[in-house]
């Protein structure tokens, strides 16, 4: 099953002129991924359709695939591990790639790398499990972005808690049905998203559900 895409054309009449606006939207089925090209200035809205579903987001410069979204660099520049509207997300080369323009949740994760088959083997004793690592690689392949040895995404809606004693736990997402985050491209990008297929933990509240994506 592949992400469902719809293209809408809206006509708006303003001061005698007809302005044509395009809106693209996709529904990523539960446990699947999506790749897309996002031009500088375009805004992507990522919506948690049913609530408590994580979406891993990876981004690469459309001009240089060795430049990618880097959570560690972003936390270094921002001096914080949580983002809010107005904050920029940075690349491994310390350049801004995306800007948060709207967010109805306020809790996302920069710490965890993408889930991958080996993680499910080690933590849950399951082999050949679907994973964000695989979904992101499949999503990037049509754009000829080479698969990295691992993805370190911006994990939308993921609720990671660092406790005072140093423990790190993944709790249920705070996102409710219809909650969303909007990000604006600061440069031309290739974006990959994965509706995280982990049903074994609180990460997605033990139930994998779809993610809606729109370019506005
Ligand atoms: Zn995942």
Boltz pocket constraint, residues with backbone or C-beta under 6 A from the ligand:
constraints:
  - pocket:
      binder: B
      contacts: [[A, 56], [A, 114], [A, 115], [A, 131], [A, 132], [A, 133], [A, 195], [A, 196], [A, 197], [A, 198]]
      max_distance: 6.0
